[in-house]
Amino acid sequence: MRRRKAELQAQLRLKREDLERQVRGQRERFDQVNERIEARTGRNLILAILIGVVLGGALLVSLIFVKVLFALFATVIVAFTAFELASALRKAGRRVDPVAAVIASVLIVGTAYFIDAPSRGMVLAGGVAFVIVFRLVAQMASGEQRSTVEVLSDIATATFIQLYVPWLASFAVVLVTQDDGEWWALAFIILVVCVDIGAYASGLTFGKHPMAPLISPKKTWEGFAGAAVCVTIAGVLTALFMIHQPWWVGALIGLAILGSATMGDLTESMIKRDMGIKDMSSWLPGHGGFLDRLDSILPSAAVMFAAYAFLAQGQ
């Protein structure tokens, strides 16, 4: 009896050790694959997916169920993004005021949900005026001697942040306030994601010819072609089943988003290259910073708003 018990325990021990070896082997192979992907793309795929799922879930809930929550969600994200960009520029030697950038950004995006188009222009002008005055007062208070060209460069940088981040983001908020606008907003976000996934998968698999080697060495023409196929298909599907437009309209919108998302990505890459950094921040592991995730979305929001204004309101 004892002998059989000992044999059974030995068999169980061998099976457990064998299972542990298999688990370790699978984990090692998984880590090796993840390391190769990270070396090729420059980001941790697993963390990127997890954070993307969390942010995407919060976005979906706020967008579909309670529109005003989307405005709040967008305001918070834009505030972090403006602070991130201003802080990165400041570390790169630019005279930028992160706090002023956040205040103006919250004002521009936070009010976009409640006011009309002319008022939005006035709020934008007020936000830009605020950051300019803040910068001039900070310059005078510092007592630092700087040339007129340098001060004008500071003002241009502060203005650029407001036009680039909150003003473009406000188009998504305004789009959501329109009739069925939440579906148009969700559609363009899906299309941007398809551009990213298509370029990522195709570039990782087939990428050989750099698209803009001096700006973004890892972006390839093969990735761009994969993104074009992916976003065109997604554009047709979202047009037919989400925004109720003809299939060819969806294809055109998909290609327009391909252009805006690609230009947004390259624009941010050019900014980062000018500052000599890889990511805007490390706040989103696997992604970099908030602007690293919004670079394609910001200009695409304006493109989709224009499409809605031309197509949906003209019906």
PEKA-V422636 format. One record per pair of residues at least 6 apart in sequence whose ideal C-beta (glycine too) atoms are under 6 Angstrom apart, sorted by the first residue. I is the first residue (numbers start at 1). J is the second residue. D is the distance in Angstrom with one decimal. If there is no record, write none. Layout:
<<I J D> <I J D>>
This chain:
<<37 45 5.1> <38 44 5.6> <40 204 6.0> <43 286 5.3> <44 286 4.3> <47 285 4.6> <47 286 3.1> <48 286 3.4> <48 287 5.5> <51 284 5.5> <51 286 5.8> <51 287 6.0> <62 69 3.9> <62 70 4.3> <62 73 4.5> <63 70 4.8> <63 182 5.3> <63 186 5.8> <67 176 5.4> <70 176 5.3> <71 113 3.8> <71 173 5.2> <74 109 5.8> <74 173 5.3> <75 106 5.8> <75 109 4.8> <75 110 4.6> <78 105 5.2> <78 109 4.7> <78 165 5.9> <78 166 5.2> <78 169 4.8> <79 102 5.1> <79 105 5.7> <79 106 5.3> <80 290 5.1> <81 165 5.3> <81 290 4.2> <81 291 5.2> <81 294 5.8> <82 101 4.6> <82 102 5.4> <82 105 3.9> <82 165 5.0> <83 98 5.0> <83 102 5.0> <84 280 5.2> <84 281 4.9> <84 289 5.0> <84 290 5.5> <84 291 5.9> <85 161 5.7> <85 291 5.6> <86 96 4.6> <86 98 4.0> <86 101 4.1> <86 161 5.9> <87 98 5.1> <88 280 5.3> <89 96 4.6> <90 96 4.8> <92 275 4.0> <94 157 5.3> <95 154 4.2> <96 157 5.7> <97 134 5.4> <97 135 5.9> <97 138 6.0> <100 131 4.8> <100 134 3.9> <101 161 5.2> <104 127 3.6> <104 130 5.1> <104 131 5.1> <104 162 5.6> <105 166 4.0> <107 127 5.2> <108 123 5.7> <108 124 5.8> <108 127 4.8> <108 166 4.0> <108 170 5.8> <109 166 4.8> <109 169 5.5> <109 170 5.2> <111 123 5.3> <112 120 5.9> <112 170 4.0> <112 173 4.3> <112 174 5.4> <113 173 5.3> <113 177 5.9> <124 167 5.7> <127 162 5.4> <128 159 5.3> <128 162 5.3> <131 158 4.2> <132 155 5.3> <135 154 5.5> <135 158 5.3> <168 298 4.0> <168 301 5.9> <168 302 5.6> <169 298 6.0> <171 301 4.2> <171 302 4.6> <171 305 4.3> <172 185 5.7> <172 301 4.0> <175 181 4.7> <175 184 5.7> <175 185 4.9> <175 305 4.9> <176 182 5.2> <176 185 5.1> <183 242 5.1> <183 243 5.6> <184 243 5.4> <184 308 5.0> <187 238 4.2> <187 242 5.1> <187 243 5.3> <188 300 5.5> <188 304 3.7> <191 231 5.4> <191 234 5.6> <191 254 5.7> <191 257 4.3> <192 261 5.1> <192 296 5.0> <192 297 5.3> <192 300 5.2> <194 230 4.7> <194 231 4.7> <194 234 4.2> <195 227 4.6> <195 231 5.0> <195 258 5.6> <195 261 4.4> <198 226 4.5> <198 227 3.8> <198 230 3.0> <199 223 3.9> <199 227 3.9> <202 222 5.5> <202 223 5.0> <202 226 2.2> <203 220 4.8> <203 222 5.9> <203 223 2.8> <206 222 4.1> <207 220 3.6> <207 222 4.7> <207 223 5.3> <209 220 5.6> <209 221 4.7> <210 217 5.8> <210 220 5.9> <211 219 4.6> <211 220 5.6> <211 221 5.2> <211 224 5.8> <212 266 5.9> <215 266 5.6> <215 269 5.0> <215 270 5.1> <216 269 4.1> <228 258 5.6> <231 254 4.3> <231 258 4.9> <232 251 5.3> <232 254 4.7> <235 250 4.1> <235 251 5.3> <235 253 5.2> <235 254 2.4> <236 247 4.7> <236 250 4.4> <236 251 5.5> <238 250 6.0> <239 245 4.2> <239 247 5.9> <239 249 5.4> <239 250 2.5> <240 247 5.9> <253 307 5.5> <256 303 5.4> <257 300 5.2> <260 299 4.3> <260 300 4.5> <260 303 4.5> <261 296 3.7> <261 300 5.3> <264 295 4.7> <264 296 4.5> <264 298 5.8> <264 299 4.4> <265 295 5.3> <265 296 5.2> <268 295 3.7> <279 288 3.1> <279 289 5.5> <279 292 5.6> <280 288 6.0> <280 289 3.3> <280 291 4.5> <280 292 5.6> <281 289 3.5> <283 289 5.4> <287 293 5.3>>
